Amino acid sequence: MPKELLVMNNLEVKPDGSCKNLQSDNSCSIYETRPSICRVSDMQKDSGLSQLEYFQLTASVCNIWMDEDKSDYPRLDDDYADHIIDSGSDD
């Protein structure tokens, strides 16, 4: 997510451009109280896309944002969507 979008949603940004609430294991420290921008299931349902299409699209957009920010954070590959869907994760 771009730094500007994090800030617009009252989320603080770490020096590497990631959300301050993102922990070292990639879990969210405020998961139960996260803002709506972070609620993937709700966003997917509102988009009209299938779950697979939505996750593929968001992975692509995240990679673009990371490239623009010159982030060294690992890029999401095509297996990302399959892993998320297979895990049965709500968000």
C-alpha distances in whole Angstrom, upper triangle without the diagonal:
4,6,8,6,7,10,11,11,13,11,12,10,12,14,12,9,8,8,12,13,12,15,17,18,14,15,14,16,16,16,19,18,14,13,13,10,10,13,13,16,17,14,16,19,18,17,21,20,21,19,19,18,15,14,15,13,10,10,11,8,6,9,10,7,8,11,11,10,13,11,14,12,14,13,13,16,18,19,16,17,20,20,18,20,23,22,23,19,19,15
4,5,5,6,9,10,11,13,11,12,9,12,13,11,8,8,9,13,14,14,17,19,20,17,18,17,19,19,19,22,20,17,15,16,12,13,16,16,20,20,17,19,22,21,20,23,22,24,22,22,21,18,17,18,15,12,13,13,10,8,11,10,6,8,11,9,8,11,11,14,13,15,14,15,19,21,22,19,20,24,23,21,24,27,26,26,23,23,19
4,5,5,6,9,10,11,9,8,6,9,10,10,6,7,8,11,13,13,17,18,20,17,18,16,18,18,19,22,20,16,15,16,13,14,17,18,22,22,19,21,24,23,22,26,25,27,25,26,24,21,20,21,19,16,17,17,14,12,14,13,9,10,13,11,9,12,11,15,14,17,17,18,22,24,25,22,23,27,26,24,26,29,28,28,25,24,21
4,5,5,6,9,10,10,10,9,12,13,13,10,11,11,13,15,16,20,22,23,20,21,19,20,19,20,23,20,17,15,16,13,14,18,19,22,21,19,21,24,22,22,25,25,27,26,27,25,22,21,22,20,17,18,18,15,14,16,15,11,13,15,12,11,15,15,18,17,20,20,21,24,26,28,24,25,29,28,26,28,31,30,30,27,25,22
4,5,5,6,9,8,10,10,13,15,15,11,11,10,13,14,15,19,21,22,19,19,17,18,17,18,20,18,14,12,12,9,11,14,15,18,18,15,18,20,19,18,22,22,24,23,24,22,19,19,20,17,14,16,17,13,12,15,14,11,13,16,14,13,17,16,19,18,20,19,19,23,24,26,22,22,26,25,23,25,28,27,27,23,22,18
4,5,5,6,5,7,7,10,13,13,9,9,7,9,11,12,16,18,19,16,16,14,15,14,15,17,15,12,10,12,9,10,13,15,18,18,16,19,21,20,20,24,24,25,23,24,23,20,19,21,19,15,17,18,15,13,16,16,12,14,17,15,13,17,15,18,16,19,19,19,23,25,25,22,22,26,25,22,25,28,26,26,22,21,17
4,5,5,5,6,7,11,13,14,11,11,9,11,12,14,18,20,22,19,19,16,17,16,17,19,17,14,12,14,12,13,16,18,22,20,19,22,24,23,23,27,27,29,27,28,27,23,23,25,22,19,20,21,18,16,19,18,15,16,19,17,15,18,17,20,19,22,22,23,26,28,29,26,26,30,28,26,28,31,29,29,26,24,21
4,6,7,10,11,15,17,18,14,14,12,14,15,17,21,23,25,21,21,18,19,17,18,20,17,14,11,12,10,13,16,17,20,19,17,20,22,20,21,24,25,27,26,27,26,22,23,24,22,19,21,21,18,17,20,19,16,18,20,18,17,21,20,23,22,24,24,24,27,29,30,26,26,30,29,26,28,32,30,29,26,24,21
4,6,9,11,15,17,18,14,13,11,12,13,15,18,22,23,19,18,15,16,14,15,16,13,10,7,9,7,10,13,15,18,16,15,18,20,19,19,23,24,26,24,26,25,21,21,23,21,18,20,21,18,17,20,20,17,18,22,20,18,22,20,23,21,24,23,23,26,28,29,25,25,28,27,24,26,29,27,27,23,21,18
4,7,10,13,16,17,14,13,10,11,11,14,18,21,22,19,18,15,15,13,15,16,13,11,9,11,11,12,15,17,20,19,18,22,23,22,23,27,27,29,27,29,28,24,24,26,24,21,23,24,21,19,22,22,19,20,23,21,19,23,21,24,22,24,25,25,28,30,31,27,27,30,29,26,28,31,29,28,25,23,20
4,7,10,13,14,11,10,7,7,8,11,14,17,19,16,15,12,12,11,13,15,12,10,9,12,10,10,14,16,19,19,18,21,23,22,23,27,27,28,26,27,27,23,22,24,23,19,20,22,19,17,20,20,17,17,21,19,17,20,18,20,18,21,22,22,26,28,28,24,25,28,26,23,26,29,26,26,23,21,18
4,7,10,12,9,9,6,5,8,10,13,16,18,16,16,13,13,12,15,17,15,12,12,15,14,14,17,19,23,22,21,24,26,26,26,30,29,31,28,29,29,25,24,26,25,21,22,23,20,18,20,21,17,17,20,19,16,19,17,19,17,20,21,22,26,29,29,25,26,29,28,25,28,30,28,28,25,24,20
4,7,8,6,6,5,5,8,10,12,14,17,15,15,13,14,14,16,19,17,15,15,17,15,14,18,19,23,23,22,24,27,26,26,30,29,30,28,28,28,25,23,25,23,20,20,21,18,16,17,18,14,14,17,16,12,15,13,15,14,17,19,20,24,27,27,23,25,28,26,24,28,30,28,28,25,24,21
4,5,5,5,6,5,9,9,11,12,15,14,15,14,14,15,17,21,19,17,18,20,18,17,20,21,25,26,24,26,29,29,29,32,31,32,29,29,29,26,24,26,25,21,21,22,20,16,18,19,15,14,17,16,13,14,12,13,12,16,18,20,23,27,27,23,26,28,26,25,28,30,28,29,26,26,22
4,5,7,9,9,13,12,14,14,17,16,18,17,17,19,21,24,23,21,21,23,21,20,24,24,28,29,27,29,32,32,31,34,33,34,32,31,31,28,26,27,26,23,22,23,21,17,18,18,15,13,16,15,11,12,10,12,12,16,18,20,24,27,28,25,27,30,28,27,30,32,30,32,28,29,25
4,6,9,10,13,11,13,13,15,14,16,16,17,19,20,24,23,20,21,23,20,19,22,22,26,27,25,27,30,30,29,32,31,31,29,28,28,26,23,24,23,20,19,19,18,14,15,15,13,10,12,12,9,9,7,8,8,12,14,17,20,24,24,21,24,27,25,24,28,29,28,29,26,27,23
4,7,9,12,11,13,14,16,14,16,15,16,18,19,22,21,18,18,20,17,16,20,20,24,24,22,24,27,27,26,29,28,29,27,26,26,23,21,22,21,17,17,17,15,12,13,13,10,9,11,11,7,9,7,10,9,13,14,16,20,23,24,21,23,26,24,23,26,28,27,28,25,25,21
4,6,8,7,10,11,13,10,12,11,13,14,15,19,18,15,15,17,15,13,17,17,21,22,20,22,25,25,24,27,26,27,24,24,24,21,19,20,19,16,15,17,15,11,13,14,11,9,13,13,10,12,9,11,9,12,13,15,18,21,22,18,20,23,21,20,23,25,23,25,21,22,18
4,5,5,9,11,13,10,11,9,10,11,12,16,14,12,12,15,12,11,14,16,19,20,18,21,24,23,23,27,26,27,24,24,24,21,19,21,20,16,16,18,16,13,15,17,13,13,16,16,13,15,13,14,12,15,16,17,20,23,23,19,21,24,22,20,23,25,23,24,20,20,16
4,6,8,11,13,11,11,9,9,10,12,15,14,12,13,16,15,13,17,18,22,22,21,24,26,26,27,30,29,30,27,28,28,25,23,25,24,20,20,22,20,17,19,20,17,16,19,19,16,18,15,16,14,17,19,20,23,26,26,22,24,27,24,22,26,27,25,26,22,22,18
4,6,10,11,9,8,6,5,6,9,12,11,9,11,14,14,11,14,16,19,20,20,22,24,25,25,28,28,28,25,26,26,23,21,23,23,19,19,22,20,17,19,21,18,17,21,21,18,20,17,18,15,17,19,19,23,25,24,21,22,25,22,20,23,25,22,22,19,19,15
4,7,8,6,6,5,6,9,10,13,13,11,13,16,14,12,14,15,18,20,19,21,24,25,25,28,26,26,23,24,24,22,19,21,21,17,17,20,18,15,17,19,16,15,19,20,17,18,15,15,12,14,16,16,20,22,21,18,19,22,19,17,21,22,19,21,17,18,14
4,5,5,5,6,6,10,11,14,15,14,16,19,18,15,17,18,21,23,22,24,27,28,28,31,29,29,25,26,27,24,21,23,24,20,19,22,21,18,19,22,19,17,21,22,19,20,16,16,13,15,17,17,21,23,22,19,21,23,20,18,22,23,20,21,18,19,16
4,5,7,9,10,14,14,18,19,17,20,22,21,18,20,20,23,25,25,26,29,30,30,32,31,30,26,26,28,25,22,24,25,21,20,22,22,18,19,22,20,17,20,22,19,19,15,14,12,13,16,17,20,23,21,18,21,22,19,19,22,23,20,22,19,21,18
4,6,9,10,14,13,17,19,17,20,22,21,17,19,19,21,24,24,24,27,29,28,31,29,28,24,24,26,23,20,22,23,20,18,21,22,18,19,22,21,18,21,23,21,21,17,16,13,13,15,15,18,20,18,16,19,19,16,16,19,19,16,19,16,18,16
4,7,9,12,11,15,16,14,17,18,17,14,15,15,18,20,20,21,24,25,25,27,25,25,21,21,22,20,17,19,20,17,15,18,18,15,16,19,17,15,19,21,19,19,15,14,11,11,13,13,16,18,17,14,16,18,14,13,17,18,15,17,14,16,13
4,6,9,8,11,13,12,15,17,16,12,14,14,16,19,19,20,22,24,24,27,25,24,21,21,23,20,17,20,21,18,17,20,20,17,18,21,20,18,22,23,21,22,18,18,14,15,16,16,19,20,19,15,17,18,15,13,17,18,14,16,13,14,11
4,5,5,9,10,8,11,14,13,10,12,13,15,17,17,19,21,22,23,26,25,24,21,22,24,20,18,21,21,18,18,21,20,17,19,22,19,18,22,23,21,22,19,19,16,17,18,17,21,22,21,17,19,20,18,15,18,20,17,17,14,14,11
4,6,8,9,9,12,15,15,12,14,16,18,19,20,22,24,25,26,29,28,28,24,26,27,24,22,25,25,21,21,24,23,20,22,25,22,21,25,26,23,24,21,21,18,20,21,21,24,26,25,21,22,24,21,19,22,23,20,20,17,17,14
4,6,5,5,9,12,13,10,12,14,17,17,18,20,22,23,24,27,27,27,24,25,27,23,22,25,24,21,22,25,23,20,23,25,22,22,26,26,24,26,23,23,20,22,23,22,26,27,26,22,23,25,22,19,22,23,20,20,16,15,13
4,6,5,9,11,12,9,9,12,13,14,16,17,19,20,22,24,24,23,20,22,24,20,19,22,22,19,20,23,22,19,22,24,22,22,26,26,24,26,23,24,20,21,22,21,24,25,23,20,20,22,19,16,18,20,17,16,13,12,9
4,6,9,11,13,11,10,13,14,14,16,18,19,20,22,25,25,25,22,24,25,22,21,25,25,21,23,26,25,22,26,28,25,25,29,30,28,30,27,28,24,25,26,24,27,28,26,23,22,24,22,18,20,22,18,17,14,12,11
4,7,9,11,10,10,14,15,14,16,19,20,20,22,25,25,26,23,25,26,23,22,25,25,22,23,26,24,22,26,27,25,25,29,29,27,29,26,28,24,26,26,25,28,29,28,24,24,26,24,21,22,24,21,20,17,15,13
4,7,8,6,7,11,13,12,13,16,18,18,19,22,23,23,20,23,23,20,19,22,21,18,20,22,20,18,22,23,21,21,25,25,23,26,23,24,21,23,23,22,25,26,25,21,21,24,22,18,20,23,20,19,15,13,11
4,5,6,7,10,13,11,12,15,16,16,17,21,21,22,20,23,23,19,19,22,20,17,19,22,19,18,22,22,20,21,25,24,23,25,23,25,22,24,24,22,26,26,26,22,22,25,23,20,22,24,22,21,17,15,12
4,5,5,8,10,8,8,12,13,12,14,17,18,19,17,20,20,16,17,20,18,15,18,20,18,17,21,22,20,21,25,24,23,26,24,26,23,24,23,22,25,25,25,21,20,23,22,19,20,23,21,20,16,13,11
4,6,8,10,9,8,11,13,12,13,16,17,18,17,19,18,14,15,17,16,12,15,17,14,14,18,18,16,18,21,20,20,23,21,23,20,21,20,19,22,23,23,19,18,22,21,18,19,22,21,20,16,14,11
4,6,9,9,8,11,13,13,14,17,17,18,15,17,18,14,13,16,15,12,14,17,15,13,17,18,16,17,20,20,20,22,20,21,18,19,18,17,20,21,21,17,16,19,18,15,17,20,18,17,13,11,8
4,6,6,6,9,10,11,13,15,15,16,13,16,16,13,13,16,15,13,15,18,16,15,19,20,19,20,23,24,23,25,23,24,21,21,20,18,21,21,21,17,16,18,17,14,15,18,16,15,11,9,6
4,6,5,6,9,10,10,13,12,12,10,12,13,9,9,13,12,10,12,15,14,13,17,18,17,19,22,22,22,24,22,23,20,20,18,16,18,18,17,14,12,15,15,11,12,15,14,13,10,8,5
4,5,5,6,9,10,11,11,11,8,12,13,10,10,14,14,12,14,17,17,17,20,21,21,22,25,26,26,28,26,27,23,23,21,18,20,19,18,15,13,15,15,11,11,14,13,11,9,6,5
4,5,5,6,9,11,12,12,11,14,14,11,13,16,15,14,17,19,18,18,21,22,21,23,26,26,26,29,27,29,25,25,24,21,23,22,22,19,16,19,19,15,15,18,17,15,12,9,8
4,6,5,6,9,10,11,10,13,12,9,11,14,12,11,14,16,14,15,18,19,18,20,23,23,24,26,24,26,23,23,21,19,21,20,20,17,15,18,18,15,15,19,18,16,14,11,9
4,5,5,7,7,8,7,10,9,6,8,11,10,10,13,15,14,15,18,19,19,21,23,24,25,27,25,27,24,23,21,18,19,18,18,15,13,15,16,13,12,16,16,14,13,10,10
4,5,6,7,8,8,12,11,9,12,14,14,13,17,18,18,19,22,23,23,25,27,27,28,31,29,31,27,27,24,21,22,21,21,19,16,18,19,15,14,18,18,15,14,11,11
4,6,8,10,11,14,13,10,13,16,14,14,17,19,17,19,22,22,22,24,27,27,27,30,29,31,28,28,25,23,24,23,23,21,18,20,22,18,17,21,21,19,17,14,14
4,5,9,10,12,10,8,11,13,11,11,15,16,15,17,19,20,20,22,24,24,26,28,27,29,26,26,23,20,21,20,21,19,16,19,20,17,17,20,21,19,18,15,15
4,7,9,12,10,9,12,14,12,14,17,17,17,19,22,22,23,25,27,27,29,31,30,32,29,28,25,22,23,21,22,20,17,19,21,18,17,20,21,19,19,16,16
4,6,8,6,6,9,10,10,11,14,15,15,17,19,20,21,23,25,25,27,29,28,29,27,25,22,19,19,17,18,17,13,15,18,15,14,17,19,17,17,15,15
4,5,5,6,9,10,11,12,14,15,16,18,20,21,22,24,26,27,28,30,29,30,27,25,22,19,18,16,16,15,11,13,15,13,11,14,16,14,15,14,14
4,6,5,6,9,10,11,12,14,15,16,18,20,21,22,24,26,27,28,26,27,24,22,20,16,16,14,14,12,8,10,12,10,7,11,13,11,11,11,11
4,5,5,6,9,10,11,12,14,15,17,19,20,21,23,24,26,27,25,26,23,20,18,14,13,10,11,10,6,7,10,9,7,10,13,12,13,13,13
4,6,5,6,9,10,11,12,14,16,17,18,20,21,23,24,26,25,25,23,21,18,14,14,11,13,12,8,11,13,12,11,14,16,16,16,15,15
4,5,5,6,9,10,11,12,14,15,16,18,20,21,22,24,23,24,21,20,17,14,14,12,14,11,8,11,13,11,11,14,16,15,14,13,12
4,5,5,6,8,10,10,12,14,15,16,18,20,21,22,20,21,18,16,14,10,11,9,10,8,5,9,10,8,9,12,13,13,12,12,11
4,6,5,6,9,10,11,13,14,15,17,19,20,21,20,20,18,16,13,9,9,7,9,8,6,9,11,10,11,14,15,16,15,16,14
4,5,5,6,9,10,11,12,14,16,17,19,20,19,20,18,17,13,11,11,10,13,11,9,13,15,13,14,17,18,18,17,17,15
4,5,5,6,9,10,10,12,14,15,16,18,17,18,16,15,12,9,11,11,13,10,9,13,14,12,13,17,17,17,15,15,13
4,5,5,6,9,10,11,12,14,15,16,15,16,13,11,8,6,7,8,10,7,8,11,12,11,13,16,16,17,16,16,14
4,5,5,6,9,10,11,12,14,15,15,16,14,13,9,8,8,9,12,10,10,14,15,14,16,19,20,21,19,20,17
4,5,5,6,9,10,11,12,14,14,16,14,14,11,10,12,13,15,13,13,17,17,16,18,21,21,22,20,20,17
4,5,5,6,9,10,11,12,11,13,10,10,8,8,11,13,14,12,12,16,16,15,17,20,20,21,19,19,16
4,5,5,6,9,10,10,9,11,9,9,6,6,9,11,14,12,13,16,17,16,19,21,21,23,21,22,19
4,5,5,6,9,10,10,12,12,12,9,10,12,14,17,15,16,20,20,19,22,24,25,26,24,24,21
4,5,5,6,8,9,12,11,12,10,11,14,17,19,16,17,21,21,20,22,25,25,26,23,23,20
4,5,5,6,5,8,7,9,8,10,13,16,18,15,17,21,20,20,22,25,24,26,23,24,20
4,5,5,6,9,9,10,9,12,14,17,19,17,19,22,22,22,25,27,27,29,26,27,24
4,5,8,11,12,14,12,15,17,20,22,20,22,25,25,24,27,29,29,31,28,28,25
4,5,9,10,13,12,15,18,21,23,21,22,26,25,24,27,30,29,30,28,28,24
4,7,9,11,11,15,17,21,22,20,23,26,25,25,28,30,29,31,29,29,26
4,5,8,9,13,16,19,20,18,21,24,22,22,26,27,26,28,26,27,23
4,6,8,12,15,18,19,17,21,23,22,22,25,26,26,28,26,27,24
4,6,9,13,16,17,14,17,20,18,18,22,23,22,24,22,23,20
4,7,9,13,13,11,15,17,15,16,19,20,20,22,20,22,20
4,6,10,11,10,13,15,14,15,18,19,19,22,20,22,19
4,7,8,6,9,11,11,11,14,16,16,18,17,19,16
4,5,6,8,10,10,12,14,15,16,18,18,20,18
4,5,6,7,9,11,12,13,15,17,17,19,18
4,6,5,6,9,10,10,12,15,15,17,17
4,6,5,6,9,10,11,13,12,15,13
4,5,5,6,8,10,11,11,13,12
4,6,5,6,8,10,11,14,14
4,6,5,6,9,9,13,12
4,6,5,7,6,9,9
4,5,5,7,9,10
4,5,8,11,12
4,5,9,10
4,6,9
4,5
4
